[in-house]
Each structure stands twice: as C-alpha cells, then as structure tokens.
C-alpha cells in the first residue's frame, strides 16, 4: 500500500521543522561556545596584565602581605581560568552534538523529500497512463463505430 502524497508532504513539513529547529539550536550553541571562549581569553589576558603589573611592582620592592595577596589573587584567577576552560570544552562538545543532530535532521528531511518527490512523480505517471488508456479506448471505440457503421 502506497503512502499518499499528502502524507509525504506532512512528513516532509515535519522533518523540515525539526531540521530548522536543529539549525537554530546549533546557532545558539555556537553563540554559547563563542561567549565562553571570549570569557576565557578575557580572563587569560587579565591574568597576564596583572602579572605584568606585579612584575613592575616587584622591581620596586613588595611587602610580604602584598605578595601573599598577589599569590592568592593569581590562584583565584587560575581557578577561574581552569573552570572557564572546562566550560569551553563542554560547550565544544555540545556544539559537536548539536551539529551531528542537524546533519541527521538534514538527512531525514532529504529522505522524506525524495520520497515525496517520487510519490508525486509516480502519481503524475499514473494519471498520464490513465489518460492515455482512456484516450486509446475512445479512439478504439470511434474506429470500431466507423468500421461497423
């Protein structure tokens, strides 16, 4: 039993919506990944700038309390950088998964679209064949009437 063309159209439209949704989610995920990467760059740059400032202060002499504060602050920056790196890695993984989902949805949509196109072509061919049969039948009947009459 063949699936009607309208059912293929419905399935094609559904797969198109799923594909478009996957594309939007991938776009959002890429934005989250880019934001996390930018935050990482900002933290790393801030750490570098702070270290350079402290190097300049060290040449002028630094009391032990300031040195301790400097080390504690650098440690907290290092922790934040490590957390941010982990987040970037997680966002990259999620982006990869979203990309795979989009590819799958694109393939599904293409398959349904191909089936819908074939069903439409088959229906058109059947209609042409029926029209040709009817035309042949009418021509045969007209010929028989002329031959008998």
Secondary structure, DSSP 8 states (H G I E B T S, - for coil): ----HHHHHHHHHHHHHHHHHHHHHHHHHHHHHHHHHHHHHHHHHHHHHHHHHHHHHHHH---HHHHHHHHHHHHHHHHHHHHHHHHHHHHHHHHHHHHHHHHHHHHHHHHHHHHHHHHHHHHHHHHHHHHHHHHHHHHHHHHHHHHH-
